[in-house]
Amino acid sequence: MSSMLGLIADPAEEVTHIAVAFDNPIESFRNNLFGGYKTGEGMAETLVAQMDLVEEAVAALGIVVWSMAEFEADDALATAALLFREDVEQIRIMSPDKDFGQCVTGTRVVQVDRMRQRVIDENGVRERNGVDPASIPDWLALVGDTADGIPGVPGFGAKSAAVLLDCYGTVEKIPDDPDLWKVKVRGAPRLAATLSRLREEVVLYKKLATLREDVPIRETFDDLCWRGAPKRMYDEFAARIGGFNIRPGRFDGERG
C-alpha cells in the first residue's frame, strides 16, 4: 500500500489513471498449453495466503484491481496499453520485465524500471534486446524465459537470436538452411539444425511469450482515474486487519 501511494504521490510520475493486475491464481491458460510453464508450486504458504488480501488492500486505496484467472496479469496490462494508449499522453508499465517490451510503442507506451530509475521506450527495447518490440515474443521463444518456464532453443543466446530476428523479424522467416542466412552467426550450422528440428516447439514457445490483448476489461478509461481512497472501504479494511498508520493522501471526493 505504501508503494502504491508513493507511486501516486511521485511528482516525476504525474499519475492520473492507475490499475494493478494480479495473478490470482498463478496458473493460466498457458499451463494447459505447456506442462513446463510456471506454476505456484514452491511458493511460501504465507505468501499465497496474502494474495486475496493484497488485492483488497489495493482496492481500498481506490485503485482499479484486475484479478486474473484464465489470463495472466501481464495480459491485462497489455490489453489496457492497447485500449487506452490514445487516451493519455503516456502509458507507463511499471515493470522492466522483458516480455512487456512487446507492448512498447515509441514513447507513448513505455516500461519503467523504478529501482534503476530508467524509462524504456522503443529505442530502449532495441538497445536492451537487440530487436524491435514486435519481435520480443520471437526473441523469448529462442532465448527462453526462466521466470515463466519457457526453455528456449538450445544454443541460442541473446546475441545470436537478436542478429537473426533483426534481419528476419520472426522465427518463422528464419530459413532452415544456414547457407541462406543473410547474416553471419557463430555456429550457424548447429543452430539452424536445432531450430529446424524444434520448429513446432518454437511456435509454442512464441505463443506462450505473446501477451494477449483481448482480456475482457470492463472498466473505461475514466474508471481508472485515481480520485482518492473510498473512505468507507478504506476504514473497513483498516479495521478488519487491526489498523495501520498508512494514510491514503486523500479520500474520494476530497480536493488535493
C-alpha positions in Angstrom: 0.0 0.0 0.0 2.9 2.3 0.8 4.4 1.6 -2.6 1.2 2.4 -4.4 0.7 5.6 -2.6 4.3 6.5 -3.1 3.9 6.0 -6.8 0.7 8.1 -6.9 2.4 10.9 -5.0 5.7 10.8 -7.0 5.8 14.1 -9.0 8.0 12.5 -11.6 5.2 10.1 -12.5 2.3 12.5 -12.7 -0.1 9.7 -12.1 -3.7 10.4 -13.3 -5.0 6.9 -14.0 -3.9 3.7 -12.5 -4.7 0.0 -12.3 -2.9 -3.0 -10.8 -3.2 -6.6 -12.2 -2.6 -9.7 -10.1 -2.0 -13.4 -11.0 -4.5 -15.0 -8.6 -4.2 -18.0 -9.0 -0.8 -18.3 -10.6 -1.9 -20.7 -13.2 -3.5 -19.6 -16.5 -4.5 -20.9 -19.9 -0.8 -21.2 -20.7 -0.5 -24.1 -18.3 -2.9 -26.0 -20.5 -0.7 -25.4 -23.5 2.7 -26.4 -21.9 3.3 -28.6 -18.9 6.5 -26.8 -18.1 5.0 -23.4 -17.7 5.3 -21.6 -14.4 3.0 -22.6 -11.5 2.6 -21.7 -7.9 4.5 -24.8 -6.8 7.1 -24.0 -4.2 5.6 -20.6 -3.2 5.6 -20.0 0.5 2.2 -20.6 2.1 2.4 -17.3 4.0 2.8 -15.5 0.7 -0.1 -17.4 -1.1 -2.3 -16.6 2.0 -1.9 -12.9 1.3 -2.9 -12.9 -2.4 -6.5 -12.1 -1.8 -5.7 -9.7 1.0 -3.3 -7.6 -1.1 -6.0 -7.2 -3.8 -8.3 -5.9 -1.2 -5.7 -3.6 0.1 -5.1 -2.0 -3.3 -8.8 -1.7 -3.9 -9.2 0.0 -0.6 -6.9 2.8 -1.9 -9.3 3.4 -4.7 -7.1 1.7 -7.3 -8.7 -0.4 -10.0 -7.8 -4.1 -9.5 -7.7 -6.7 -12.2 -7.6 -10.2 -10.7 -6.7 -12.7 -13.4 -7.7 -16.4 -13.5 -7.8 -17.6 -17.1 -5.4 -14.9 -18.2 -2.3 -13.5 -16.6 -1.7 -10.1 -15.0 0.7 -9.3 -17.9 -2.2 -9.9 -20.4 -4.4 -7.5 -18.6 -1.7 -4.8 -18.7 -1.0 -5.5 -22.4 -4.7 -5.2 -23.2 -5.0 -1.9 -21.2 -2.0 -0.5 -23.0 -3.6 -1.2 -26.3 -7.1 0.0 -25.3 -6.1 3.3 -23.7 -2.9 4.4 -25.4 -4.7 7.1 -27.4 -6.5 8.5 -24.3 -3.4 9.6 -22.4 -0.1 11.3 -23.0 1.9 8.3 -22.0 1.2 4.8 -20.6 3.8 3.6 -18.2 4.0 -0.1 -17.5 5.7 -0.2 -14.1 7.8 -3.3 -14.7 11.2 -3.9 -16.5 10.3 -7.5 -17.4 11.4 -8.3 -20.9 8.1 -9.7 -22.1 6.5 -6.2 -21.7 8.9 -5.0 -24.4 6.4 -6.2 -27.0 3.9 -3.6 -25.7 6.2 -0.6 -26.0 5.2 1.8 -28.7 7.5 4.7 -29.5 7.4 6.9 -26.4 3.7 6.6 -26.0 3.8 3.2 -24.2 6.9 2.7 -22.1 8.3 0.4 -19.4 9.5 1.9 -16.2 12.3 0.4 -14.0 11.7 2.3 -10.8 14.6 0.6 -9.0 17.1 1.7 -11.6 15.2 4.9 -12.4 15.1 4.0 -16.1 12.4 4.5 -18.7 12.5 2.0 -21.5 10.9 3.3 -24.8 11.1 1.7 -28.2 14.7 2.7 -28.7 15.4 1.3 -25.2 13.9 -2.1 -26.1 16.2 -2.2 -29.2 19.1 -1.3 -27.0 18.3 -3.9 -24.4 17.2 -6.8 -26.6 18.6 -6.0 -30.0 15.2 -6.3 -31.7 12.1 -4.3 -32.3 9.2 -4.6 -29.8 7.2 -6.7 -32.3 10.0 -9.4 -32.2 10.1 -9.8 -28.5 7.9 -12.9 -28.4 10.2 -14.5 -31.1 13.3 -13.5 -29.1 12.0 -15.0 -25.9 11.0 -18.2 -27.9 14.6 -18.6 -29.0 16.4 -17.4 -25.8 13.9 -18.7 -23.3 12.4 -17.2 -20.2 13.3 -19.0 -16.9 10.8 -16.9 -14.9 7.9 -18.2 -17.0 9.3 -21.7 -17.6 9.9 -21.2 -21.3 13.0 -23.3 -22.1 14.0 -21.7 -25.4 16.1 -23.3 -28.1 19.4 -24.9 -27.0 22.4 -23.0 -28.3 20.7 -19.7 -28.9 21.8 -16.8 -26.8 20.6 -13.2 -26.7 23.0 -12.0 -29.4 22.5 -14.8 -31.9 18.7 -14.5 -31.6 18.9 -10.7 -31.9 21.0 -10.9 -35.0 18.7 -13.2 -36.8 15.5 -11.5 -35.7 16.8 -8.1 -36.6 17.2 -9.5 -40.1 14.1 -11.7 -40.4 11.7 -10.3 -37.9 10.1 -13.5 -36.9 11.3 -17.1 -36.2 9.0 -18.4 -38.9 11.0 -16.4 -41.5 14.4 -17.7 -40.5 15.5 -20.3 -43.2 16.3 -23.9 -42.1 19.3 -23.8 -44.4 22.1 -21.7 -42.8 23.6 -21.1 -46.2 20.6 -18.9 -46.9 21.1 -16.8 -43.8 21.7 -13.2 -44.8 23.7 -12.5 -41.6 26.7 -14.1 -40.0 26.0 -16.0 -36.8 28.6 -18.0 -34.9 27.8 -21.7 -35.0 25.2 -21.2 -37.7 25.0 -24.9 -39.0 24.4 -26.2 -35.5 21.8 -23.5 -34.6 20.0 -24.0 -37.9 19.8 -27.7 -37.4 18.5 -27.3 -33.9 15.9 -24.7 -35.0 14.8 -26.9 -37.8 14.3 -29.9 -35.5 12.4 -27.8 -32.9 10.1 -25.8 -35.2 6.9 -26.9 -33.5 8.2 -26.3 -30.1 9.4 -22.8 -31.1 5.9 -21.9 -32.3 4.5 -23.0 -29.0 7.2 -21.0 -27.0 6.3 -17.9 -29.1 2.6 -18.4 -28.3 3.5 -18.6 -24.6 5.6 -15.5 -24.8 3.0 -13.5 -26.7 0.9 -11.3 -24.4 -2.8 -11.4 -25.0 -4.5 -8.1 -25.9 -8.1 -9.4 -25.7 -8.6 -9.6 -21.9 -12.3 -8.7 -21.2 -11.6 -5.5 -19.2 -14.9 -3.9 -18.1 -13.5 -0.5 -17.0 -13.5 2.5 -19.2 -10.5 4.9 -19.2 -12.3 7.3 -16.9 -12.8 4.4 -14.4 -9.0 4.2 -14.0 -8.8 7.8 -12.8 -7.5 7.9 -9.2 -9.8 10.1 -7.2 -8.6 9.1 -3.7 -9.3 6.2 -1.4 -13.0 5.4 -0.9 -13.3 6.3 2.8 -15.7 3.7 3.9 -13.9 0.9 2.1 -10.6 2.1 3.4 -11.8 2.4 7.0 -13.4 -1.0 6.9 -10.3 -2.7 5.6 -8.1 -0.9 8.2 -10.4 -2.1 11.0 -10.5 -5.7 9.7 -6.8 -6.1 9.8 -6.4 -4.3 13.1 -5.5 -0.8 11.8 -2.3 0.7 10.3 -0.5 4.0 10.0 -0.7 4.3 6.2 -2.7 7.4 5.1 -4.1 7.5 1.6 -3.2 11.1 0.8 -6.8 12.0 0.2 -10.2 10.3 0.2 -12.5 10.1 -2.8 -14.3 13.5 -3.1 -11.6 15.5 -1.3 -9.7 18.1 -3.2 -6.0 17.6 -3.5 
